[in-house]
Amino acid sequence: MSGGAGRTAGRRGTASESTAHLPDEQRRALRSAVRLEWFSIGYTCVALLVVGVVAGQSQAMRAAWIEDALTLLPPIAFLIAVRISRTAATARFPYGRHRAIDVAHVVAATALLVMGLILFGESALALINLEKPPIGVTVLFGHAIWAGWLMVAAMAFTGVVPVILGRMKLRLARRLHDKVLYADADMNKADWSTALGTSVGVLGVGVGLWWADAAAAIVVAVSIIGDGVRNLRTGIRDLMDTRAGTLEGEPNPVLGDLDATAAALPWVGRAAARVREEGHVLHVEMFVVPGPGHAPTVAELEDARTRLRGVDWRVHDVVVVPVRELPAQLAGG
């Protein structure tokens, strides 16, 4: 019975085991990020209801509603990926499931790109067909009001709060080095441009510029496509084990610190790390050329591994490999 229970636990793992490598600051940041994403989902649902009620026949408002709906993807992907990535390593998943973060990034980016292309096609077709959106008058509290003003008010509501949320998420994304959260923050911060463009399109229709509505929808669609392409490119590179970098795509200084730490060991002649990014953490293969005539002991290799894991909290899994020569792709890095 106990053996079966042990095997079951080994297969499933636990959240506490897989997050044990996180420092207290990152654990707090992760909890804050989860709460913030749940709040974002709740706020977005309210925003969708508001925009849907006032959208009418406006193509720009429809585009804004679709973009708001798409902003649900990154938070949902983040929450699912975090839950999966917390599962401890098993015999079937010896590296753990940290890559769930990268998979979620690609899924969300693909959905963004597809919906952006569909929206662009529909908006361009509306412009070509000279479709003139009717924006009529509605009665509110016994007063007749042009529906366009309600649309502009809805855009103001959906354009301000996401910018604040985006800045909060950006700080947490940098602490966690979470690309899904970073992409979500980037989209939130850009929501003001969608709200502004949509408002301009609606007001343009109000002054007789019938094409302004479809043109604004095209601008929104291009923004969605840009988000999708940028995030899809980054996500695919991560899954293809590109060299680990920063959230902004710059060289990661941790890689240099790893090489310097290994090279500083008294028995090491030369050293170079091959580092792959797996969600929040880094998997490090450190190739070391021992000094002349020295054969490293198990104790020395264990000490090197411990020192390398102390370089940065993201360094999660380290393998130290003694070699006669550094791999060609690393020797000149």
N, C-alpha and C positions, 0 to 999 in steps of 0.2 A: 504493500500500500504506500509506504513512504517513498519507495523508489519511483512509483508511478507519479506521485505528487511532485517529486523532484524534477522528473522529466517534463511534466506539465509546466512547472514554474520556469524551467530552462527554456521551453519553447516560447512562452509568453513574455518573460522578463517582467520588470517592474519599472514604473516611472522613476522611483527614487534611485534605482541603480543607474539608470541611464543619464540622469541629471546630476549625479554626484560630482562630476568633473566641473560643474559650473561654480564659479565663485559666488559669494553672497550677493554682490552687486548685480551680476548677470541673472541670478535667480529672481531677485526683486524686479529687475527690468522685464524679465519674461512674464512674471505675474501681472505687471502693469500693462504690458503689451496685450495680453489675453483680455484683460478687462476693457482696455481701450478699443479693441476690435469688436467685442460684444456691444459696446456702446455705439460704435460706428454702424454696425448692422441695424441696431434699433433706430438710430437717427435716419439712416438711409431709407428704411421702410416708411418712416413718417414723411420724408421728403418725396418719395415716390408717390405716396397718396396725395400730397398737396399738388405736385406737378401734374399728376394724372387727372385731377379734378378740373384744373384750369386749362389744360393743354388745348382742348378744342381740335380744330383742323390744322393747327400750325405745324409745319414740317420741322421748324427749328425747335419747338417745344417737344415734339416727338423725339427728335434727336437727343435733346437734353434729358428726357425721361429714360431713353435707352442707355445713355452714358451713366446716368445715376444708377440704373439697374446693374450695369457692368461693374460699378465700384463695389458691389457686394462680393464679387469674385475673389479679390485678394484677401479680404478679411476671412471669408469662409475657407479659402485654401490655406491660409496661415493657421487657423484654428485646427483644421484637420491634420495638417502636416506636423504641427507641434505635438499633437496627441500621438501620432504614429511614431515620430522621432524619439519620443520619450521611452519607447520600448527598448529594453536592454538587448545587447548582442546575444545571439543564439548560434547553435551549430549551423542552422540554415542561413542566418544573416550574421556572419562572423564580424562584419564591420559595424553592426547595428543598423538602424534605419534612419540615420541622419539625412540621407539623400532624399527623404520624403520632402524636405524643404525645397530642394532643387526641382523635384517632379512637380510640386505644387506651383512653382514659379512658371514652369513651361506650360502647364495646363491653363493657368490664368492668362498668360500672354497669348496663347493660341486662341482662346475665346475672345479676347479683346480684338485681335487682328481680324478674325472672321466677321464679328459683328460690325467692326468699323468698315470693312469692305462692303458688306451688305447695305449699311446705312448710306455710304457714299454713293453706291449705285442707285438706290431709291431716290436720294436727294437730287442727284444729277438728272435722273429721268424726269422728276417733277419740274426741274428748271427747263429742260428741253421741251417738255410738253406744255410749257407756259401755264402751269397750274397756279391759280390765284387763291390762296387760302382765305376763307371768310373768317374774319375776327369781328364778331358782333357785339351786342350790348347785353349785359346781364343785370338783373335787379338784385341789389344787396342792401338789406335793411330799409327797403322801400325806396331806394334811389337807383336810378339807371346809371350804370357804370360801364365804360368801354372795357371789354374783356381783356384787352391788351395790358391794361394797368394791373390786373390781377396776375397776369403772366409775369410781368416785370417784378412784382412783389414776390412771387414764388421763386423767381431766379435769385433775388436778393437773399431769400431765406436759405436757398441751397448753395449759394456761392461763398458765404462768409464762414459758417461753421466748419466746413471741410478744410479750409486753409488753416484754421487753428488746430484741428485734429492732425493735419499733415505735419505741422511743425512738432507736435508732441510725439508723433510716431517716428519722425526722423531721428530725434534724439535717442529713442529706444532702439531703433534699427542699428544705429552706429555702435551702441553698447553691445548689442547681441550679434552684430555682423549678420543681419538677417535680410536677405535680398527680397523676399516676398514683402516683408514689412516696409522695406525701403521703396519698392515699387509702388506699394499702396500709398505711402506718404507722398511720393512724387505725383501721383494722380490726384490726391486730395489737394495738394498745394496748387495744382493747375486748374482746379475747378472754377476759380474765379473767372478765368478766361472764357470758359464755356458759358457761365452765367452771363457775362458781359456780351459775348457774341450773340447769344440767344436773345437777350434784351434788345440789342441793336436791330436784329432781324425783325422782331415783333414791332418795334417802334417804326421801322422802315415801312412795314405794311401799313401802319397807321397813317403815314404821310403820303401814301400812294405808290411806294416802291414795292410792287408785288413780288419782285424777284429777291428781295432782301431776305425773306424767310427761308427760301431754299438755299440761298448762298450761305446764310448763317449755319444751316444744317450741314452743308458741305464742309465748312470750317471745323465744326465739331467732329465730323467724321474723320477728317484728316488728323485731328488731334488724337482720336482713338487709335487710328492706324499707326501713328507714330509711336504711341505708348506700346502697342502690341509688338511692332517690329523690334523696338529697342529691347524690350524685356525678353522677347523670344530669342533674340540673338544671344543675349547674356546667359539665359537659361540653358540653351543648347551647348554653349561653350563650357559651362560648368559641368554638364553631364558628360562631355567629351574629355574631361580631366585637363582643361586648360590650366596653365600655371596660376596658382592662387593669387588674387589681387584684392584691392580694396573695393568697397561698395561703388566707388566712382570709376572703377576700372584701372586705377593706377597700380604700379608695382607695390606689393605688400612688404613693408619694412621688416616684418617678422621673419621673412625668408633669409634676409641678410643676417639678422640676429642669430638664427639657427646655425648658419654656416660659421659665423664668428665664434659661437659658443663651442661648437665641435672642434674647430681649428685651434682653439685655445687650450685644449686638453694636452698635457705634456707628452703623451704617447702618440698623438696624431700628427702626421705630416701634412696631409691635405684633406679637405672635407667639402662635400657638396650635398645639398638636400634636394630630394624630389618630393614635392609637396602637392597633395591633391586636397581640394576643398570638398567637404561633405556636410552640407548644411551649415550649421553654426561652427563646426569644428574642422580641424586640419589633421590629415593623416600624413605622417612624415616618414620617409625612407631616407635615412642619413647614411651616405656612402663615405667611408673613411679609409684613407691610405695610411697605415701605421708607419711610424718612423723606421729607419733602417734597422733590420735585425730584431724588431720587436713584434712579438705575437701577443695580441691583447687577450687578457684573461676574461673569464665570465664576469668577475667583479668589476673590471674596468668597463666592460660593455654595459653592465647594469648602471654603473655610476653615470656613464655618458647619457644613457636613456633618461635617467632621473633629472639630470641637468637640462636636457633638451625640453623635457616636459615643463620645466620651470620657467622657460623663456616667455611664454604667453599662455593665458587661460584657454585659448583656442587649440593649442597643441594637445591633442587628445590621445592619439595612438602613434607610438614611435617605434621604429625598427632601426637598429644600428647594424650596418652591414660592412664588415672589413673587406676591402678589395685591394688588388695590386694596382689597379688604375681606375680613375674615375670614369663613369660612363661618358661617352663622347658628347652627348647632348648637354651634359652638366659641366664638363671640364672647362669650357670657355665662358660659362654663365657668370 
